[in-house]
Amino acid sequence: MTDFPGLDLAALHKYLQAAGVEVSGELRAELISGGKSNLTYGIFDDNSKWILRRPPTAGLTPSAHDVAREFRITSALQNTAVPVAPTVVLCEDASVMGASFTVVEFVTGQVIRTKTELEAVPAEQVTQCTDELVRVLAALHDVDYNAVGLGELGRPEGYVARQVKLWAGQWSRVKTEDSADVDRLASSLAELIPAESASSIVHGDYRIDNTILAANDVTKVAAVVDWELSTLGDPLADIAMMCVYRHPALDLVLGEPAAWTSPSLPSVVDLAQRYSSVSGRELAHWNFYMALGFFKLAVVAQGIDHRFRAGATVGGGFDKAGSSVPELISAGLNALQGKFE
């Protein structure tokens, strides 16, 4: 691949040098992710390798592609119990490459994305890997966000109510037609918002393929990635989203048989209980949090379909995302009744 949408290697070379980053020889690139979330490129010269992330070139949902936020969060987490990639540079000058972008060091490891890749892992290690993923998420929720300089990252008070409003608004931007079921789920969520909730840093998009596992040990997380949805909010919304991703419809959203939907992984109920045990948090209002997670994933899927129809995606696997939306909305309505697949 020689055409890299949203990437100007000559401009990047100049910017890195001006920022004091040593560049040896000509920059080259490889596409890692074509825009289901952000555009992600591997950038390398004769001696070093980095990861560059920037928003898609069209069809944006406002909060879903904030790479600057991602950079600031991972910078703050450098010396905590949460493993993240070392940060290199943040560019917020859109004149350089048309949008903000970030560069971090390349982390050596493995990313398990598909069922086939997970099936190659021994069952005992799959269990240990799941426990490690839950432990790392609980560790994130235990970080003192004021102590690491992230006290201004968000407003934890009223987080859940804002989430319901935010995702309903994003649905209106990307929908192709009206849906009575979507309206019913959104209105039910608005009526059931918990009066009180805990506060922590939340990742917002946590599952196995948004982590880099150690190169020779899948039971260790080398780095958590994809932080653009992170904010200060309710930790139960975070673990609920992790559980929602176990739904088979995630395969349609991602355009491939996802590792995280594999039946070899714990059930939603088991996963939630593991988190509760490790974190010491009770799963209060769990039906609401699960329903909210399904609603959010449905909007994400609709956004991918919106970009696909606009011709703003790069690579394959985007054409089925829209068909997952009815399934996810139905799952959200079922979750309100305590029914989980």
N, C-alpha and C positions, 0 to 999 in steps of 0.2 A: 504494500500500500504506500503510495507516494503522495496522495492528496489527503491532507489532514485538516478537516474543517475546524475553524476556530483556533488554528495553531499557525503561527508565523515564526519559524525557527530562527530566521535572521534577526527579527525583533527581539526574540527571547534571548538570543546570544548576547546582544547588545545590552539588554536590561540586566542580565545576570552579572555581566562584567562591571556595569556601573554600580551594582549593589555589592560589589566586592567578592562575588563568588568566582572561584578559580575555574576557568573552562579550558580544557586541553583539546584542541583540534575542533573539527566541525561537529555541530550538534546533529544527532539523529533522533528519530522518534518511532514509536510503535503504539498503535491503538490498543488500549486495555479495555475500555468500556465506551460504548458508542452513544451514551446519552439516555439510558433508562433513568439514570439519575443525572450526574454530571458527566461531561466528557473527561475521560481520564487517559493520559498518555504517559508511557515510559519515555523518558528523555535521557540520552546518554552521549558522552563524548569519549575520548580515548582512555580516560581513567575512572570516570565516575558515572553513576546512574542515579536519576531522580524520578520522582513522580510529579507530574503537573496535572492540576484539575482546574476546570473552568465550566461555567454553565453551558447548557445546550445553546444552539444558535437561534432557536425560536421556540414558541410554545411554552413559555415559562409560567410556573406557578410561583408567586413572589417569594415565599419562605423556603421553598424546597431546593434551592440551588445556591445557597449563601456560602460560597467558599471562603469568604473573609471571616465569617463567624467560625467556620470549621478550623481555620488556621489559628485564630486567637485561642480557641478552646484547647487544641492540642499543644500549643505553646505553653499554656498554663498548667497542663497535666504532665509536663516533662518529668517532674521529680515526685510523682505520686505512685501509688500502687497500681495505677491503670497504665498498661503498656501502650505507647503511641509512637508514631514515626517522628524522628527528629525533624524539626521545622527548619526551612532554609530561607524562603522569602515570600512575602505577600505583595502582590501588585494590585492596587485599586484604581490605577489609571487606565480607563477603558480605551484610551487612544493607542496603547501599546499593542493590544490584540483584540480589541472589540468588547472586552468584558474583563472583570476582575479575574485573577488567577492566582494559584498558590503553587509553590514548589517545596517538596519535602524530600528527605533522603529516602532512597530505596531500601526497604526492609527485606532482607533475605528470609524466605519462608515459603509456605504453601497455602493456597486458598482452595478450600474444598467447596465447589459451587454446585456440582451435579450429583444425582443419586449414584451414578456409576463410580464417581470418585469416592463417595462415602462407602460404598459397598466393598471397596478395596481395603478398608480399615477394619481390623479385627473388632469383634463386638465389644470386648472388654475395653478397648481403647476408645470406642465410640461413647461408651458410658462415662469414662474418665474425661473425655473431651467435653461432653455436655456439662459435667460438674464444673469443669474449669470455666466454661462460658458463663455459667450462672454465677460462679464466684467472682469473676471479673466485673460483671454487671453490678453485683452487690457492692463491690469495692468502689465502683464509680459513684454509686448512690451514697456511699459513706464519706466521700471527699468533702471537706469543708470548703465550699465554694468561695466564701469570703477570704479565707486564708490563702487561696491560690490566685486571688485577684479576679475572680469571676462573679463577684457580687452584683455587677451591673449587667450580667449576661441576659437576664430576663427578670420578670416579675412573678415569683412563685405564687403570690396571692392572686386568686382568680384564674389560675392557669387552665384548669379544666374547662371552665366556662368559655374562655377565649379559644380553646382548641375546638370546641363544638362550633362556635361562630366562624372561626378561621376556615375550617374544612368545609363547612356549608358554603362559605363564600367562594372557595376555590372550586367547588363543584359547579357553581354557576358560571365560572369562567371557562370551564373545559367541557361541559356537557354538550351532547349532540341533540338531546331531546329531554323533555320533562319526564319525571318518573314519580309515580305516586308512592312507591315503596321507599325511594330515597327521601321523599318529603316526610313520610311517616317515621323513618328511622331518625332523621335529623330532629324532628319535633319531639320525639320521645326522649332523645338524648338531652335536649334542652330542658325538658321537664324533670329529668332524673339526676341532674348535676349534684354530686355530694356537697354538703354544706362545708365540710372541712377536708383538708388533705395535707399530706406531708410534702416537704420540698427538698429537692436535691438537684444535682446536675443530671439531666436525662439525655440519653443518646438519641432516641427517637427512631432508630432504624437498625436495631441490634439483632443479629442472627449469625450463624456460623460463617457465611460468605462475606460478611462485613468485618471479618477479622483475618489477620494473617497468622497462621499457626506456625510454630517452630518448624524449621526445615526437616528435622529428623524426629520430631516428637509432636504428634497431633494433640497430645494432652496438655500442651502449653501454648498460651496465646502470646505471640511475639509483638503484635500491634493490633489495636482496634482502629478501624478506618471508617470513612463515610460519616463524618460528624456534622454535615450541613443542616440537619434537623435538630441538632442539640440545643438545649436551652436550660433554664431553671424551671423545674416543673414537678410533677407528681411522679415519684418512682413507680407507683403501681401502674400508671399509664405506660411506662417503659417496658415493664415485664409483660404486661398484657399484649403489647405490640409484638414482642418476641414470641408469645404464644399464638397470636393471630397468624403469624407467618407459617405456622405448621399446617395451615389449611391447604388442601390440594390446589386451590385456585392460584396459589402463588406460582405454580408452574406456568400458567398462562401469562401472568404478569411479567415474569422473568424471561419467558420465551424458551424455556428448557426445563427438563425434569430436575427440579431443585433438590439439593442435598437436604435442605431444612424441612422438606415435606416427606422425607423418607420414613416409612413405618418402623425402621430400626431405631429411630430416636424416641425419646419419651413422649407420652401423650401430653396433651395440653394440661390436663389436671395434674399429672406427675411433675411436669416442668414447673408449673406454678407452685406446687408444694415444695419442690426443691429450693426454689428461690425464697419462699417464706421461711424455711428452716435455716438457710444460710444467712439471710438478712435479719431475721427476727421480726419481720413485718407481717402483720395480719393482712389477709386479702379482703379487706372490707369493700363493699360495693363492687364485687368482682364482675358481676354480670354487666354493669354499666361500662366498666373499663374495657372489657372484651368487645362489647358492641361498638364503643368508640373506635377501637383499633380496627375493626372490620370496616367501619365507615371511612376511616382514613385511608386504608389500603384500596378501597374501591375508588376513592378520588384520585389516588396515585395512578391506578390502572387507567382511569379515564383520561388522566393527563398524558400518559404515554400514548394512548390511542390518538389523542388530540395532536400530539407532535408527529406521530406517524402519518396521519392524514394530511398534515401540513408539509410533509416531506422534510422534516427537521431532525430525523433520526439518522444515525450512522451505523451501518452494519445490519444484521438480521435479528429476528426474534421479537419483533415489535407488533406483528400483525394480529396476534391473538389476545393482546392485553384487554381490549375492549370487551371481549366475550366473557371475561371473568367478573365484570362489574355486577351483573344480576346475582351471581352466586355469592359474592361477598356481601351484598346488601341483604340477601336472604339470611346469610350466616349471622349478620349483625342483629337482625330482628329476632332470630332464634336465641342468640346470646342473651338478649334482654329477658328471655324466659328461662335462662339457665341451661339451655341446650347447646352443647359444644360437640363438634365432630372430632 
